[in-house]
Amino acid sequence: MGFSLEDMDMSVSCLEASYKHVKACVSENHGMKVSIPYISQVKRKCGLHVGQNHTLSRTENARAPQCPPEKKTAIMDALKHFQMI
């Protein structure tokens, strides 16, 4: 089972660009997979709204891994593509 951006409506407005859209854009343009927590980290650093579920830690002393620079760049490109930044 494959995935193609041709099947996805890429005319999504910046308010409607979901994590799924961002992940697909990064995969298509940069050939890498990114996680929702990484997308949330980058969105938060850009001052964008992040849903409450993506900011809560599951354990009291949990430390979220930091998004690697190459993935941060790819996510930023996707956010620019959707005109979110």
DAFEN-V677818 format. One record per residue. N is the residue number from 1. PSI is psi in whole degrees, -180 to 180 (NA if undefined). Layout:
N PSI
N PSI
This chain:
1 123
2 174
3 136
4 138
5 -16
6 -29
7 -9
8 141
9 105
10 7
11 20
12 133
13 165
14 -27
15 -18
16 -6
17 111
18 174
19 -36
20 -42
21 -44
22 -45
23 -42
24 -41
25 -44
26 -43
27 -45
28 -44
29 -26
30 -7
31 30
32 157
33 141
34 151
35 160
36 -42
37 -36
38 -43
39 -43
40 -42
41 -46
42 -43
43 -43
44 -42
45 -26
46 -2
47 18
48 155
49 134
50 131
51 151
52 -39
53 -24
54 -2
55 -11
56 137
57 145
58 -25
59 163
60 -41
61 24
62 144
63 120
64 134
65 144
66 142
67 127
68 149
69 -40
70 -34
71 -35
72 -44
73 -44
74 -41
75 -41
76 -42
77 -42
78 -41
79 -37
80 -40
81 -41
82 8
83 39
84 -22
85 NA
